[in-house]
Amino acid sequence: PLSEQVGLLGSVRLDNHSAAGSIISPRGSVRYQPTANLTMRLMAGRGFKGQALFDEHHLSVDGVYRWRNNTEFGFERSTTLNYDISYSFMLGETAGIDANFNAYWTAIDGKGIPQPDSLAAGTLFMVNSSRPTRLTGMELQIRPNIGEHLSGSVGLALIRYAMQDAAGSYQQLPLAPRANLDASVMYEDHEQGITAEAWGSWIGAQLLPSNPSNLAESP
């Protein structure tokens, strides 16, 4: 803590993978809390992702493509800048709302993609792309509490996950939705030992990779 309102947080993570090598991931944030019910954070950090079998490629699971492992596949490396603000307030004497807004920008190097020539021959062989990838988005979540028993949440996420093409413009990646909507409602009675929850989610349409049905977009 630098003061009652301002605090700093820092960390560093070291990972070693037998195939992909070693990677260091530093992270840090600045927190500002001007009042007890309002908190803001500005965060920055590095991250990584290794090759995952069948990750995001359902067609290999269904037998449309053969899978061939790439022993030289390296980490996908990311740099993220994130802003987060949380605010809590009361509605009358028995109801309250917790609200959170989050916006982020992520640059990804070495994004894993199918090697085009192998894919054309029916084999899924993942390689690290030399083209930059960007993941940007914002999320808003509202969590109401009504009395002693009822609570819930509503969350909306807007996402853009795009890779640079040969012309230098960014195009949306397949199997990446542009929007998600989640909602839930919960009833709790501690004296009776009862907890009941109903929830649902809606995932926006996604571009699809090449497929036997010749579909360009999911429902």
N, C-alpha and C positions, 0 to 999 in steps of 0.2 A: 504493500500500500504506500502511495505517495502522500495521500491525504484521506480524509473521510469520504471524499467523492471520487478520487482517482486511484486506480490500481493498475499494475503491470503484471503480466504473466508470460513466462517464456519456457520453452522446452526444446529438447533435441532428441531425436530417435535415430538409432543406428540399426540397420538390418543387413544381414548377410545371407545371400541365397546361393546355393551350390552351382546353379546354372547362370543366373543373371548377375551375380557379383554383389558388391556392397553398395549401400546407398545411405546417405545421411539426410534426415528430414527435420529441419528446424521449423519452429512455430512460435508465434508471439501474438499478444493482444494487449490493447489498452481499454480499460473499463472506466466509464464515467457514469456516476450515479448522483444526479443533482438532487433527487428526492428519494424517499424510501420506496415509492411505487413506480419509479422510472429508472431504467438501466439501459445504457448504450454501450456497445462493444465494437471496436474496429480490430479485425484480426487478419493476419497474413501467415502463410505457411506453405511448405512444400509437402508433396505426397507422391505416392507411387502405386503402380498396379502391375502385377506379373501376368503371365499368360495363364488363362484358365481353360481347361478342357471344355469344349462346347459352349463357352461363354458367349451369349447373345447370338448363337448360331443354331437355331432349332433344326435347320434342314439337315445338319450332320447327324443329329439324333434320329431323325426320321429316315435316314438311309439315302437321302438324295445325293449327298456328297460323302466321299471318303475323308477321313481325318488323317493328316500327317503332321506329326509333331515337329516343331522347329526348335532344335536344341540351342540355336544361337539367338533366340528371341530375347530381347532386353526389356528392361522396365519401361512402362509408360511413366513419364515424369510430369508432375503437375505443380503449378504455382497458383495459389488462390488468394484473392483479396475478398474479405467478407465484412459486411456491416449488419449489425443486429440491434434491434431496439425492442424492449419489453415494457409494457405499461399495464398496471392493474388499477381498477377503480370499482367503486360500489354503485349499485343501482338500488336506492332505498336502503333498508336495514337488513334485508335477508338475501339479496342477490348481488353478485359481483362478476366481473369479467377480467380475465387475463388475456392480453393481446400481445402478439409477437409478430414483428416484421423483419424479414431477413432478405438481403440482396447479396449476390455473389458473382464474381468473375474469375474464371479459371482458364489458364493457358496450359495446354497439354502437348508435350513433345513425345514423339515415338508412339503415337496411337497405333494400337494393334488392328490391322486390317487384313482381309484375305489377299493373297498374292494373285493378281488378275489372271496370269497365264495358267496357274494351277487350278484356279476356280473354273476357268473355261474347259479344262480337261476333267472336271468332276472331282477335284481334290481340294479340300479346305486346308490351306497351308498359310498360317498366320505369320505376318512380318510386321516390322515397325515402320510406319509411314514417315517419310521425310517432310510431309506437309503439316503445317501447324493446325491444331484443333482448338476450338474455343467452346467452353461451357459457361453460359451465363443464365441467370434466372433470378426470380424473386418469389418469396413465399409469405403468405399472410395466414396466421392461425389465430382463431378466437376461441377461448375456452370459458363458457359461462358456467356459473354455479348458482343454483336456485335453492334456497333453504338448506336443510340438512341432508336431503336425500338425492336431489337431482343435479346432474352436471352433464357436460357435453363438450364437443369441439367441432369446429368447422375450419378446414384448411384448404387454401387454394394455392397452387404452384404454377408459375409460368416459366417455361424452360426453352432455351435455344442451345442445341448441341450440334455444332457444325464444323466441317473440315474445309480447308481451303482447296479449291480446285485448280486446274492448270492455268486458268485465266486470272487467278488471284482473288476470286470472290468466294465467300463462305456458303456452303450448301449443307442443309440439314442432313444428319446421319440417319440411316435406316434404324428402325426399332427404337427411336428416341421420341417419346411423346412431347408435344408442345405445351400440354396443360394436364394437370391432375387436380381432382377435387375429392376431398375426404370429409366425412361427417360421422359423428357418433353421439349417442345419448346413453347415460348411465344412471341407474337407480341403486342406491346403497342404503341399507338399514342395518346398522351395526348391532343393534339390540336383538334383531331377529336373525342375524347372520346371513343376510341376503345381499347378493350383488348381481345385478343383471345389466347387460350392455348390448346394444344393437349398433352396428356400424356398417358403413358402405363406402365404396370408392368408385370414382369414374376416371378412366384413363383416356386421354384424348387420342385422336387418330395419329397413326405413325406411318411414315414411309416404310415400305417393305423392300428387302433385297430381292434379287432374282429368285423366282419361285415357279414351280410347275403350273400353278393356277393363273399365272400372268396378272396377279393383283398388284397394283401400284401402292395402295394404301389400305391399312387396316380399318375396321369399323371404328 
